[in-house]
Amino acid sequence: MSRSFAFSRVGLALVASASVTSTPAFVGHASAADAPVSYPSRPVRMVSPFAPGGNTDMVGRTIAPRLAERLGQNVLVDNRPGAGGMIGTAAVAKALPDGHTVLFASGAFTSVAATASKMPYDPVKDFSWVTIVITYPFVVVVRNDSPVRNAAGLVDLARRNPGKLNYGSVGIGSVFHLATELFNSMANTEMLHVPYKGSAEPMTELMAGRLDVIFGTLTGAFSQIQANRVRALAVTSLERSPQLPDTPTMAETLPGYEVTSFAGVAAPRATPQPIVDRLNRELHAVLKQPEIGKLFGELGGSLKLTTPAEADSHVRGEIEKWRRIVAARKIEVQ
C-alpha cells in the first residue's frame, strides 16, 4: 500500500475543515441503544486538544461523520490546542457530564500526566474512558549512511560512547522523549536528548547529520525509509509492523521493551454509564467498517476495540509506566 493513498483518504476528511476549528459531521440515522432516549439531544462536541492536521486529529475527523450517522446528531470536531494538550483536555474535564462533550485523546495524555508538575485536571479521576480507537508503534531510525545496522548495533555503540550520541524528540515529556529514555534505561546507555517544537524537525536534523537517532512515528518516517534516506532499526511494538515486515521489534534485542501510542475517546468522569456504553457501541460499529481498519493500517496503526474498563486500565497503566521512567531517569517535570 502506498503512503500517498493513506494521506489522500485522510485528506478528504480535512479539506472541509482546514480553515475552521469545528466541523459539523453529516447527520444520518440513529441506531437503537439502551442510553436515555433523549441522548444525544443536541450535537456532540469532540474536543481534539491539538491543532488540525496531526495523526490523532486526522483519525478523529475520519470517525466523526460516521459516528454522527450512528447517533443521529452532528459530531463537531473542536480543536483546542495548547499546553501540550492540557487546554483542550481541561475543557472536557470541566464540561457538563452528559455525553455531549467528549475528548479525542492521544498518547500525549499519558506522557503529560507523567511529566507535568501542575495540571488543571486529574488525569485518572476526572475522565470516564469510552474506548481506545487505534494503537501504533514508533520506529527507530538512523541515517542511511550510519554505521549502525540494527538495534543491537545501536545498543553497542551507545554503550561504548556514553553521552556522545544524541537523539531528537518533539519536546521534553513527549512520548517520543520517554520512549527513548525507556531505551536508555533498559539498555544501560546514555544518549543525549535534543528537544524540538515540531514533529518534522527531528527527521530533518537526522538526515542533515545533526542527530544520531530518533524514535519517531511510522507515518512520519515511512517515506524516508522507502527512499533509503534513513534506515529502520526496529519498531517499538511487541509484534512486527505489517508496513515494515522485515524490521525487527526492539523487544527482539531488549526483551520486554514495548512502546505504543494510541488515540481514544473519553468523557467527563460523572457521565452516566448508559451514555458511556452507548458511545462505546456506536464507536465500535464505526470502527468495524472495513474502510476504517484499512485506513488505520495505511497510517501505520492497528484497530483497537476495548470496553470502557479496558480503556481505563490501559491509560492508567501507561501513566504509571511513564511515571516510573520519569523518576528513574530523573527527567525534570514541566
C-alpha positions as CSV (number, residue, x, y, z in Angstrom):
1,M,0.0,0.0,0.0
2,S,1.3,3.5,-0.8
3,R,1.6,6.1,1.9
4,S,0.2,8.7,-0.6
5,F,-3.0,6.8,-0.7
6,A,-3.3,6.8,3.0
7,F,-2.9,10.6,3.2
8,S,-5.3,11.2,0.3
9,R,-8.0,9.3,2.1
10,V,-7.4,11.2,5.3
11,G,-7.1,14.4,3.4
12,L,-10.7,14.1,2.4
13,A,-11.7,14.3,6.0
14,L,-9.7,17.5,6.4
15,V,-10.5,19.6,3.3
16,A,-13.7,21.0,4.6
17,S,-12.2,21.8,8.0
18,A,-8.9,23.4,7.1
19,S,-9.9,26.9,7.9
20,V,-12.2,26.3,10.9
21,T,-11.8,24.7,14.3
22,S,-15.2,23.0,14.5
23,T,-16.7,20.9,11.7
24,P,-20.3,19.5,11.7
25,A,-20.5,16.0,10.6
26,F,-23.3,14.7,8.4
27,V,-26.4,13.6,10.3
28,G,-28.0,10.3,9.3
29,H,-29.9,7.5,11.0
30,A,-29.7,6.7,14.7
31,S,-29.4,3.2,16.0
32,A,-31.2,1.7,18.9
33,A,-29.4,1.7,22.3
34,D,-30.1,1.5,26.0
35,A,-28.9,5.0,26.7
36,P,-31.6,7.6,27.7
37,V,-33.9,8.2,24.8
38,S,-33.1,11.9,24.9
39,Y,-29.4,11.2,24.2
40,P,-28.0,12.8,22.2
41,S,-30.4,15.7,22.3
42,R,-28.0,18.1,20.5
43,P,-24.7,18.0,18.6
44,V,-21.8,16.2,20.3
45,R,-18.6,18.1,20.6
46,M,-15.5,16.0,20.1
47,V,-12.5,18.1,21.5
48,S,-9.2,17.5,19.8
49,P,-6.6,19.0,22.1
50,F,-4.1,19.6,19.3
51,A,-4.0,21.7,16.1
52,P,-5.6,20.3,12.9
53,G,-3.6,18.0,10.7
54,G,-1.8,15.7,13.2
55,N,-2.4,12.0,13.2
56,T,-4.8,12.0,16.1
57,D,-6.8,14.9,14.7
58,M,-6.9,13.1,11.3
59,V,-8.3,9.9,12.9
60,G,-10.9,11.9,14.8
61,R,-12.1,13.7,11.7
62,T,-12.4,10.4,9.9
63,I,-14.5,8.9,12.6
64,A,-16.7,11.9,13.3
65,P,-19.1,11.8,10.3
66,R,-19.6,8.1,10.7
67,L,-20.4,8.4,14.4
68,A,-22.8,11.2,13.6
69,E,-24.7,8.8,11.4
70,R,-25.0,6.3,14.2
71,L,-26.0,8.9,16.8
72,G,-28.4,10.9,14.7
73,Q,-26.8,14.2,15.7
74,N,-23.9,16.2,14.4
75,V,-20.5,15.5,15.8
76,L,-18.4,18.7,15.9
77,V,-14.6,18.4,15.9
78,D,-13.4,21.2,18.1
79,N,-9.6,21.8,18.1
80,R,-8.3,23.4,21.3
81,P,-4.5,23.2,21.2
82,G,-2.0,24.5,23.7
83,A,0.0,23.5,26.8
84,G,0.8,20.0,25.5
85,G,-2.9,19.2,25.1
86,M,-3.9,20.3,28.6
87,I,-6.1,23.2,27.4
88,G,-8.5,21.1,25.4
89,T,-8.3,18.2,27.9
90,A,-9.2,20.5,30.8
91,A,-12.2,21.9,28.8
92,V,-13.6,18.3,28.7
93,A,-12.8,17.6,32.3
94,K,-14.9,20.6,33.3
95,A,-17.7,20.1,30.8
96,L,-21.2,19.0,31.8
97,P,-21.1,15.2,32.1
98,D,-24.0,14.4,29.8
99,G,-22.2,12.8,26.9
100,H,-22.4,15.9,24.6
101,T,-18.7,16.8,25.2
102,V,-16.0,14.1,24.7
103,L,-12.2,14.1,24.4
104,F,-10.4,12.6,21.4
105,A,-7.1,11.9,23.2
106,S,-3.7,10.7,22.1
107,G,-0.7,9.1,23.9
108,A,0.3,12.6,24.9
109,F,-2.5,12.4,27.5
110,T,-0.4,9.8,29.4
111,S,3.0,11.4,28.9
112,V,1.8,14.8,30.1
113,A,0.2,13.1,33.1
114,A,3.6,11.7,34.0
115,T,5.7,14.8,33.5
116,A,3.6,17.9,34.3
117,S,4.1,19.2,37.8
118,K,0.7,21.1,37.8
119,M,-2.4,20.1,35.8
120,P,-5.8,21.7,35.7
121,Y,-7.4,18.3,36.0
122,D,-6.8,14.9,37.5
123,P,-5.8,12.5,34.6
124,V,-7.1,9.5,36.5
125,K,-10.1,10.7,38.4
126,D,-11.7,13.2,36.0
127,F,-12.4,11.0,33.0
128,S,-14.6,8.1,32.0
129,W,-12.9,6.3,29.1
130,V,-15.2,5.1,26.4
131,T,-12.8,3.1,24.2
132,I,-9.3,3.0,22.7
133,V,-9.6,3.5,18.9
134,I,-6.1,2.9,17.4
135,T,-2.7,1.9,18.6
136,Y,0.6,2.4,16.7
137,P,4.3,1.8,17.3
138,F,7.2,4.1,16.8
139,V,10.1,3.2,14.5
140,V,13.8,3.7,15.5
141,V,15.7,5.2,12.5
142,V,19.2,6.3,11.8
143,R,20.7,7.9,8.6
144,N,21.2,5.5,5.8
145,D,25.0,6.1,5.9
146,S,25.2,5.3,9.7
147,P,27.5,2.5,10.8
148,V,24.6,1.2,12.9
149,R,22.8,-1.6,11.1
150,N,20.4,-2.9,13.7
151,A,19.1,-2.4,17.3
152,A,21.9,-4.4,18.8
153,G,24.4,-2.2,17.0
154,L,22.8,0.9,18.5
155,V,23.0,-0.6,21.9
156,D,26.7,-1.4,21.5
157,L,27.6,2.0,20.0
158,A,25.8,3.9,22.7
159,R,27.3,1.8,25.5
160,R,30.8,2.4,24.1
161,N,30.2,6.2,23.7
162,P,28.2,7.3,26.8
163,G,26.9,10.9,26.4
164,K,28.2,11.2,22.8
165,L,25.1,10.0,20.8
166,N,22.1,12.3,20.6
167,Y,18.5,11.8,19.7
168,G,15.7,14.2,18.9
169,S,12.0,14.4,20.0
170,V,9.1,16.7,19.7
171,G,9.7,18.0,23.3
172,I,10.5,17.3,26.9
173,G,8.0,14.8,28.3
174,S,6.6,13.8,24.9
175,V,6.1,10.1,24.2
176,F,9.0,10.3,21.8
177,H,11.2,11.5,24.6
178,L,10.0,9.0,27.1
179,A,10.3,6.1,24.6
180,T,14.0,6.8,24.1
181,E,14.6,7.2,27.8
182,L,13.0,3.8,28.3
183,F,15.5,2.5,25.8
184,N,18.3,4.2,27.8
185,S,17.1,2.7,31.0
186,M,16.7,-0.8,29.6
187,A,19.9,-0.8,27.5
188,N,22.0,0.9,30.2
189,T,23.0,3.7,27.8
190,E,23.3,7.5,28.0
191,M,22.1,9.1,24.8
192,L,21.5,12.9,25.0
193,H,18.1,14.4,24.3
194,V,17.7,17.3,21.9
195,P,14.1,18.6,22.0
196,Y,12.3,20.3,19.1
197,K,9.0,22.1,18.8
198,G,7.7,20.4,15.7
199,S,7.4,16.8,14.5
200,A,9.2,17.4,11.2
201,E,12.3,19.0,12.6
202,P,13.9,15.9,14.2
203,M,13.8,14.0,10.9
204,T,15.3,16.9,9.0
205,E,18.0,17.2,11.6
206,L,18.7,13.5,11.5
207,M,19.2,13.5,7.7
208,A,21.4,16.6,8.0
209,G,23.7,14.7,10.3
210,R,23.0,16.7,13.5
211,L,21.2,13.9,15.2
212,D,22.3,10.2,15.5
213,V,18.9,8.5,16.0
214,I,15.2,9.3,16.5
215,F,12.3,7.3,17.8
216,G,9.6,8.6,15.5
217,T,6.2,7.8,14.1
218,L,5.9,5.3,11.3
219,T,3.8,7.8,9.4
220,G,6.5,10.5,9.6
221,A,9.4,8.2,8.7
222,F,7.9,5.8,6.2
223,S,8.6,7.8,3.0
224,Q,12.2,8.5,4.1
225,I,12.7,4.8,4.8
226,Q,11.3,3.9,1.3
227,A,13.6,6.5,-0.3
228,N,16.6,5.0,1.5
229,R,17.4,8.2,3.2
230,V,17.0,6.7,6.7
231,R,17.4,3.1,7.9
232,A,14.8,1.5,10.2
233,L,16.4,-0.4,13.0
234,A,13.4,-1.6,14.9
235,V,9.7,-1.0,15.7
236,T,8.7,-0.4,19.3
237,S,5.6,-2.7,19.4
238,L,5.8,-6.3,20.6
239,E,4.9,-7.5,17.1
240,R,6.4,-6.6,13.8
241,S,4.6,-3.9,11.8
242,P,2.8,-5.1,8.6
243,Q,4.2,-1.9,6.9
244,L,7.8,-3.0,7.8
245,P,7.6,-6.8,8.0
246,D,11.4,-7.2,7.7
247,T,12.1,-4.8,10.5
248,P,12.6,-6.5,13.9
249,T,11.0,-5.3,17.1
250,M,13.1,-3.6,19.7
251,A,12.0,-6.4,22.1
252,E,13.9,-8.9,20.0
253,T,17.1,-7.1,21.2
254,L,15.8,-5.7,24.6
255,P,13.2,-8.3,25.9
256,G,10.2,-6.6,27.4
257,Y,10.7,-3.3,25.6
258,E,7.3,-2.0,24.3
259,V,6.1,1.4,23.4
260,T,2.9,2.1,21.5
261,S,0.9,5.3,21.3
262,F,-2.8,5.5,20.9
263,A,-5.9,7.5,20.2
264,G,-9.1,7.1,22.3
265,V,-12.3,8.7,23.4
266,A,-13.1,9.8,27.0
267,A,-15.9,11.7,28.6
268,P,-16.1,13.7,31.9
269,R,-16.0,11.3,34.9
270,A,-19.6,11.7,36.1
271,T,-21.1,10.9,32.6
272,P,-23.8,8.3,33.2
273,Q,-22.7,4.7,32.4
274,P,-25.6,4.1,29.9
275,I,-24.3,7.0,27.8
276,V,-20.7,5.8,28.0
277,D,-21.9,2.3,26.9
278,R,-23.9,3.8,24.1
279,L,-20.9,5.7,22.8
280,N,-18.8,2.6,23.1
281,R,-21.2,0.5,21.0
282,E,-21.6,3.2,18.3
283,L,-17.9,3.8,18.0
284,H,-17.2,0.1,17.8
285,A,-19.8,-0.1,15.0
286,V,-18.0,2.6,13.2
287,L,-14.5,1.1,13.7
288,K,-15.7,-2.3,12.4
289,Q,-16.3,-0.7,9.0
290,P,-13.7,-2.3,6.6
291,E,-12.5,1.0,5.2
292,I,-11.6,2.2,8.7
293,G,-9.3,-0.7,9.5
294,K,-7.7,-0.4,6.1
295,L,-7.1,3.4,6.6
296,F,-5.6,2.8,10.1
297,G,-3.2,0.2,8.6
298,E,-2.1,2.7,6.0
299,L,-1.4,5.2,8.8
300,G,0.9,2.6,10.5
301,G,-1.6,1.7,13.2
302,S,-3.9,-1.1,14.3
303,L,-7.5,-1.0,15.2
304,K,-8.1,-1.4,18.9
305,L,-11.6,-2.2,20.3
306,T,-11.9,-2.0,24.1
307,T,-14.5,-1.9,26.8
308,P,-14.6,1.3,28.9
309,A,-12.9,-0.7,31.7
310,E,-10.2,-1.9,29.4
311,A,-9.6,1.6,28.1
312,D,-9.3,3.0,31.6
313,S,-6.9,0.2,32.6
314,H,-4.7,0.9,29.5
315,V,-4.5,4.6,30.2
316,R,-3.7,4.1,33.9
317,G,-1.0,1.6,33.0
318,E,0.6,3.9,30.6
319,I,0.6,6.8,33.1
320,E,2.2,4.5,35.7
321,K,4.8,3.3,33.3
322,W,5.9,6.8,32.2
323,R,6.0,8.0,35.8
324,R,8.4,5.2,36.6
325,I,10.6,6.3,33.7
326,V,10.5,9.9,34.7
327,A,11.6,9.0,38.2
328,A,14.3,6.5,37.1
329,R,15.8,8.8,34.5
330,K,15.4,11.9,36.7
331,I,13.5,13.8,34.0
332,E,12.7,17.3,35.1
333,V,8.9,17.8,35.0
334,Q,7.4,20.9,33.4
